[in-house]
Amino acid sequence: MDAQNLTYLFVFLSFSLYIGIAIWSKAGSTSEFYVASGGVHPIANGMATAADWMSAASFISMAGIIAFMGYDGTVYLMGWTGGYVILALLLAPYLRKFGQFTVPDFFGSRYYSTGARVVAVICLIVISFTYVAGQMRGVGIVFSQFLNIPIFWGVVVGMSIVFMYAVLGGMKGITYTQVAQYCVLIFAYLVPAIFISLMITGIPIPQVGLGAEVNDGSGLSVLQKLDNTLIELGFSAYTEGVKSKIDVFAITMALMIGTAGLPHVIVRFFTVPKVSDARKSAGYALLFIALLYTTAPAVGAFARLNFVETIHNTSYTQVAGWFKSWENIGLIGWKDKNQDGKIQYHPGAPFEGKPSFADDRRPDGSREVTNTPTESRNEVYVDRDIMVLANPEIAALPAWVIALVAAGGLAAALSTAAGLLLVISTSVSHDLMKKTLAKGLTDRQELFFARLAAAVAILIAGYLGIDPPGFVAQVVAFAFGLAAASLFPAILLGIFDRRMNKEGAISGMACGLIFCFSYIVFFKFISPEMNSANHWWFGISPEGIGTLGALLNLAIAMTVSRLTAAPPPNVVALVDEIRIPKGAMTPSNSH
C-alpha cells in the first residue's frame, strides 16, 4: 500500500478512535463537561496534559525552528519545558485546592469582583484564539499535503472532528481522547527520529545520535558536519547563536511564565481528585513532554543535514517526487536562476518578498525580508513548518512512517485545539453567562450554552486556521507572551500576595494585555519593516515582549493595590486557606 492510502487508513483509524472515546465518555453534567468531575488519575491527566500542551507548534514547527535557527532555536526548548517547573511548584497545587471549574472562577472569587472575572475572560479568549490559530493552520497543512485536499477543506474536516468530541464529551471526552492522542503523536515523532538517527549515525537513540559521529567515514560529529556544510554554502555555523542575550532571556522567560499562565493547561489541574494529585500530574506531564522535547534538537539537526545534502546541487528531477508535492501547496519553492536544472541552496531570498528563513538574519536575530527582486544565489524557499512532516520523505523512509507522521501531526494539533476551545466555551457559558449575565441558569441550560459557545468558537478557529497571522510556532509564541503579560502575574499575586486587591489585579491585567498585544501587532503587522533590534524596546523582540509585559503588570498591580483599599477579611482567609497545607496547626484552620 502506498503512502497516500496508508495515510488515509491511519487518519481514519485514529479519528474513529477519538470519536468513539467521545461517544463513550459523553458529558452529562456541567461538572463532567468542565472538569471531568474531578476524577482523572494523575498519570492519565499527565498524559492528557502533555497532549493538550504539545501542540502543532511542538510537533510540527519546533524542530523546524531549531533546524533553521540552530543554537538560537533552543530558547523554545528551555522556555516551554521550564514553564512546567514553575507550574508544578507555584500554581498547580494551589489552584486545585481552590477547587473551581475555570481560571476566571479563581479571579472572580479571589478578587471578589465581576469586573476581574470579565477581564480574565477577555484575556483568556484573546490568548486562546491566538493559540488556536496556529493549531488549525497545522491541521490544514497536514490535510492538504497528505490527503490531497485544499487547506480550506482540511481545516473544515479538522473542525468537524474537534466539534464531535469537544462539544459532545466536554472535558471528560477531551481528557481520554488526549490520552489516545498523546500515544499517537509520541509514537509518530519517535519512530522517524529513530530511523533517521540509525541512517546517519548508526545509533537508534536520537538524543545520543545528535552528539555521535556521522557514519560516512569523515570522523565528524553530526553538529561538526552540519557546521562545516552550512559554512561552505555561506550560512553561519549551526551551533553559533546570533540573538542578543537580553532577547534570549526575554523570550525564554516569556515562554516559561506564559506556559504557567495558559488557561487550557491550568484547567487540567482542576480535573484530578486531590491537591497532591495536581503536583503529581505536573510531574508526569513533564516526563511525557521530555520524550518529545529531548528528541526535537536531534530531529532538527538531522532534518537540516538531510535537506541540504538532498537538494543542494541536485537535479530537480531527482527530488521532484517529494519536492513537488510540497511545492504545490506553496510551502517550498525553487527558482532556477542560472538555468542549469540544478537546485542551489545558499543564504538569501530566492523570490521577491520570500525570506529563506535561514541565516539571512541581521546580528540582532531579525531577518531582512526584501520586497524587490533579489540577486542572491539561493534558489530555494522552504517553510519551517514542513521540516518534521517532510523529513521522512526526504530521508526516503517507508510509506507507513510517512503516514504515521501525518496522523501524529493531526493528533498534536487537534488535542490542543480541543483544549483551547473547551476553555473558551466554559468561560463564556460559566463565567459570562451563569456568573455574570444570567445568574439564574439551570445546570441543563448552562451545559447548552457551553456547547453552543464551543460550536461558535470552532467556527472562528477555523477561519483563523484558513487565514493565519503567521507560521505555527510564531503564532503560538505570541499566545505565550500574552498569557505571560496578563494572566500569570495576577494568578501568582492572587496566591502569594495577601494584600493584592481587585483594583490592582484588574489594572495590571488590562495594562499587561494591552501593552503586549499592541507591541506584537505594531511590529508584526503595522510596521514589519521596523521589526529589528534598532527599534525594539530594550532590544526585546515581539516573541519576548511578554516578559516586559509581565513586569509592567506586576509593577502596576502592586502599586495600585497599595494605594487602594485592602481586600476584605474573608478573601485574606481564602488566600491563607489555599496556601497552608492541610493539617497545619494555624489559626485559620485549627479548631
N, C-alpha and C positions, 0 to 999 in steps of 0.2 A: 504494500500500500504506500502511495506517495505521501509527501509531507502535507499536501493540501487536504487529502482525505483523512489523514491521521489527525490533523488539526481540528477538522470538523468533528471527528469522533471524540477526541479528548475534551473539547469545549462542550460538546453535547452532554457527555457523561458528567463533567464537573457541574454544569448548570443544572442538570437533573438532580444531582446530589443536593445542591444548595436549595432548590425549590422544594425538594422532598423534606429536608430538615425544617424549612419554614412552615410547611403544612403540618408536620408532626408537632411542632412547638408553637402553634398559633397562640397568640396572647389573648387571654380572656378578660383581663382587667388592666387598669392603668398601672398597677404595681408590676405586673408581668411585662407590660409594654415599655415602661420607663426603665426599670432596674432588674428585670427578670426575677422579681420577688425577693431579691437579695439572697438567693440560694445557690450561686455558682461556686463550684470548687476552685480554690486558688490556682491549681495547675491549669484547669480549663480556662479560668479567667486570665491567667498569664499568657496562655497561647492565643486567646481571643484578643487580648490587648496588643500583643505583638503583631497580629494580623491587622488590627484596627490602625495601628500606628505605622507599620511598614507598608507604605502606600506605593502608588505608581512611582513616586519620586525615589523611594528606596530601591524598588525592584528594577525599574526601567531606567531611571535617569541618573542615580547617584554614581554608579560605576562609569557612566558616560562622562560625567563631570570630571571624575578622577582621571579618566583616560586622556582628556584633553587639557585639564589644568595641572595634572601631575601633583606635585607637592602641595600646591595651594588648595587642591580639592579635599585635602584631609580635614579642613575645617568642618565639613559636613559630618564626617565620622565622629570627630570629637564633640561637636555640639549636640548632635542627635542622640548619641549614647550617654553623654554626660548629663543630659537633661533628666534621664530616668533615675539617676542617683539623687538628684535634687527632689524629684517627685516622690521617691520612696522614703526619703528621710524627713522632708519638710512638710509635705502636703497630704499624701495619700491616707495615712492612718487617721489624721485629724479630721479630714473631710468625711471619711467613712464613719467616724464616731459621731459626727454631726447628724448623719442619718437622714438625709433628704433625697428627693428624686433628681434634682438638677443643680447645676452650678449657680444659676440665678436664684434658686431657692436659698442657697447659702448667703448670697448678697442681701436678699430680702430680709432674712432673719437677723443676720449678723449686723447689718447696717440699718435695721428697724425702719425700712423705707421702701415704699413702692417705687420711688424715683431711682434708688440704687438698683432695684431689680430690673427696671426697664432699661437703664443704661447698660447693665450687664447683658441683657438680651440683645441690645443693639450691637455691642462689641462682639458677642458670640456669633451673631448672624453674619456680620461683616467678615470675621475670621473664617467661619465655616464655609461661606460661599467662595471666598478667595481660595481656600484649600481645595474645595471640591472641584473647582475649575480644572486644576491640574489632574485630578483623578479621571475626570471624564475625557480629557484630552488623551490620557494614556489608554483608556478604553477604545477611543476612536482610532488611535494609531494601530493597536493590535488587531482590531477587526478589519480595518482597511487593508492591512498588509497580508495577514494570514488567512482571512476569509474572503478576500477579493470583493469587498463591498466598500462603497464610499464612506469616508469618515462620518458624514451625516447619519447614514443608516447604522453605522457601527455604534455611534453614541445612542441612537434610538433603541437598539437592541439591548445595550447595557442598561439604559434607563428602565426598560421593561423588566429585566431580571431583578434589579435593585428594588423596583416597585413591588414585585411579588413578595420578596422575603422581608423587606423593611416595613412595608405597610401592613402585611399580614401578621408577621411574627413579632414586630417590635424588638425590644432589647433581648427578649427571650430567644426569638428566632435568630436574630443577628449574632448573638453570642455563640451559639452552637454552629451556625453557618461559618463564622470566622475561625472556629477551631478547625473545621474542614479546609477552609481557605488557607490557613497557615500551613497545614500539611502539604497542600498542593504547591504553594508558592515556594516553600523552602526546598522541597524536593526538586522543583523546576529550576531553582537557582543553583543548587549544589551540583546536580548531575553534569551539566555542561562545563562547569568550572573544573570538576574533577577530570573530565575528558580532556579538556584543553591543557590543564596542568600536566597530565601524562604525556600529551603530544609534545609539549615544549620542553619539559624538564625531566620527564620520566618518573615524576613523583606525584602520587594520587591526592595528596593533601595540598590544596591551593595555597593555604597560608604559608606552608613550608616551601612550596614551589616558587613563590614570589622572590625568595632570597636565594634560590638554588641556581646552579649553572644551567645554561641552555644546552640541550643535548645535540649541538651541532658541531662539537669539537673545537669551538673557539676559546673555551676556557672562561668565558664571560658569564656573569650572573645575568638574570633577566633584566634587572634595572640598569646594569652597566651596558648591556647590549642596546637597550631602549634609549639610553642617553646618547650613546655613540651614533645610533641610527638617526635620531632626530637632529643632532648637531650637524651631521653630514648633510642633511636636507635643508639646513638653515634655521631650524627651530632652536629654541633654548632647551637646555637639558631638562629631562623629565623630573629629575629629583631637585631641581632648582626652583625655589619659590620667588615670586616677583611681587606679591602683595606686601603692603606695609604691615608692620607689627600691630599697629593700632587697629587696622581694619581686620586683620586675622583675629585679634582678640574680640573685637566688637561683633563680628559675625558668629564666632564660636559662642560667645555669651548670649547673644540674641537667640540662637538656636537652642541653647541649653534651657534658659528660663522660658523661652517660647514653648518648648516641649512640656515643661511643668505647668504651663498655663493653658494648654489646649483643652477645650471643653469636652471634646469627644473622647479624649484619653482619661481625663479626670473622672468622668461619669462612670467609667468602667469599675472604679473602686467603690462605687455605691452598690455593686451587684453581688458582693461577697457577704457571707453570713456574719463575720466578726471583724473587729478592728484589726486584730493581729493578722487576719487573712488579707487585708489590704496591703500590708507591708510584704507579706509572702508573695502576693500576686505581682507586685512590682519587681521583686527579685526574680521570679520565674520569667516574667516578661523580658527582663534584661538578658537572661540566659538565652531565651529563644531568639531575641533580636541579635545577640552576639554571633549566632551561627551565620547569619547573613552579613553582618557588618564587618566581621573579621575576614570574610571571603571577598568583599567588594574591592579592596585595593588590588588583590590578585587578578580579579576579573577585569578591572580597568586597565592594568598594565598588559595583561595578555591580549586584551581586545585591541589596544593601540598598536602593539607589536605586530599582531596578525594583520591588522588593517593596513599598516604601512607596507609590510612585506608582500601582501597580496596584491595591492593595487599599484604601488609606485613603479613606474617604467614598465608597466604591463599592458599588453594589447587589450583594448576594450572587449574584444570578442572572447577573451579568456575568462573574464569575470562577469560577462553580460547576464548570466543566469540569475545570480542574486542581486547584482548591482541594479539591473533594470527594474526589478520588482519594487525596490525601494525608490528608484528614480521616478516611477510612475505616480507615487503619492507625494513627491516633492521633498522627501527627507534626505535625499542625496542627489548630487548632480555632477556632470562632467562637461567641460567645455574644451575642445581640442584646439588650444590657442596656436600651437606650432604645426598643426595639421600633419602629425606623424602617426596618428592612430593609436598612440600610447598615452596612458594616463600619467600625468606628472603631479606629484604631491609635494607642495612647498608652503611656506608661510604666505599669508596674503589673501585677499579676497578674490575668489575665482570669477564671480559675476558682479554686475552692478548692484550695489547695496547688499551683497551677501558676504558676511564675515566667514572666515574659515574656522572660527571658534578655537583656534589653536595657535598660540604664540604670535598672533598679530596684536598682542597686548602692549599697552604702554607700561612703563615701570610701576605705575600705581595699581596695575592689575586690570584696568578697564581696557576696552577694545576700540580700535579705530574702525568704525564702520563707514565706508565711503559710499556716496551716492552718485559717484561718477565712474566711468569705465576705468578699471584698474589695469596696470601693466605688469602686475606680479606674475611670476612663473607658475603659481598654483592654478591647477585646472579642476580642483575637486571641492565641492561643497558637501559637508556632511553634518547632519543634525545630531546633537549629542544624544537625543532620546532614542536613537536606533541602535546604539552600540551593544547593549545587552541582548536585545532582540535579534540583531543581525549576526551576533558573534558565532552562534552555531553554524549558520550558513557560510560565513566567511571561512570558518575552520573545517568546513565540509564534514560536519558531524552527521550521524544517522538521522533519517527523517523523523523518527519518533522523538528524538531530542528536540528538534525544531518545534514540533507540535507541543511538546511538554512545556517549552518556554512560553509559547503563546498562551496556554492555559494558566501558567503561573503569573504572567503579566496581568491577565484579566482578574485573577483571584486577588492580587495585590491592590489593583485599582478599585474593584468592586467592594472589597472588605472595608476599606477606608471610606469610600463614598457612602456606604450604608450607615456607618457610624456617624458620619457628619450630618447626614440627612435626618437621622433619628434625633440628634441633638437639636437641630433646627426645629423639627416638628414638636418635640417635647417643650421647648422653650416657648413656642407660640401657643400651644394648647394649655400647658400647665401654668406658665408664668405670666403670659399676656392675657389669656382668656380667663382661666379659673381664678388666678390670684390677683388680677387687676381689673379686667373689663367686665367679666361676667362671673362674679363670685358665687352665684347660686348653681353652677353647673353640677349635674349629677356625674357619677363615675362613667356611666354609659355615654353621656354627651361629651365628656372630656376625651374619651377614647375616640369618638367620632372626629372631633376637631384635630386630634393628634394625627389620625390617618389622613384627613383632608390636607393638613399642613405638610405632611410628608409628600403627598402627591404633588402639591404646588411646588415644593422645594425641588423635587426631582425634575420638573419641567424647567425651572430656572437653571438648575445644574446642567441639564442637557444643552441649553443654549450656550452656557459658558464653555462647555466642552467643545462645541462646534466652532465657537469663535473665541478661543482663549487669549488672555493678555500676555502670553509668554510661553517658554518651554516649561515642561512639567516641574522640574526641581526649582526653577526660578520663581514660579508662581507659589509653590509650597513654601519656599523660604520667606516670601512676603507674608504669608499667613502666620508663620512663626514669629516674625517681627511684630506683627500687630498684636498677637497674643502676649508677647513679652512686654509690650508697651502699655497694655490696657489691663488684662485680667490678672496676670501673675502678681504684680505688686499689691493689688487690692486683696487678693487671697492671702498672700503672705502676711500683710499687715493685719488682716482680719483675724488671723490665728495668733500672731505673736505680739501685737501691739494693743494692749487693753485700752489705751487712750484714743485709738482710731475711731472716728465717728462717721456718720453718713455724709456730712459735708466734705470731709477730707477724701473719702473714697470716691464719691461722685466726681468731684473736681479733678482728682488725679486720673481716674479712668478716662474721662472726657478729653482732658488735655493730652494724655499719652496717645490715645487713639487718633485724635485729630492731627497731632504733630507727625506721628509715624506715617499715617495714611497720606498726608499732604506731601511729605518728603518723597515717598515712593512714587506717587503719581507725577510729581513735578519732574523728577529726574528720569523716570522711565517712559512717560507718555507725553508730557507737555514740552519739555526741553531735553530730549535724549542726547542732543549734541553737547550738552553741558555735563554729561554723566562721566566725570573724571575727578581725580583727587584734587585738581586745581579749584574745583567748585564745591566739593563735598564739605560739609561741616566737620572740622577736625580730622579730615581725611577718612571719614567713615562712609562707606558705600551704602546704597539703599538696602542691600541684603543684611547689613549690620546695624541699621539705624534703630532697630528695636531696643538695643542696649541703651542708647541715649534717651529713647522714649521712656524706658523703664525708670531711669534715673530722674527724669523730669517728673514722671508720675509720682515716684516716692517723695521727691522734694516738695511738690505741691500738696500732696496728700497730708504729709506730716506737718507742714506749715499751717495749712488751713485747719486741720484738726486741733492744733494747739491754740488757735485764735477763736475757736467756736466752742459751743457747749460740749461738755463731756458726754459720752454715751450713758444711757440710763443704767442703774444698778443691775437690772435683770440681764442686760447684754454683757456687762462685765462678768457676771456669774456664768453666762453661757460660754464666754471665752475661757474662763477657768476650767469649766467642765470639759471642754474639748481638749484642752492641753494636759490636764492632770490624769495620769494613768488610773485605771480602775483599782480601787482598794487602797489608794494612798490616803493616809490619815491627814486630811486638811480640813479647815473649817467649811469649805464649800461642799464636801461630800462625806463628812463623818457625822454620825448621828449617835 
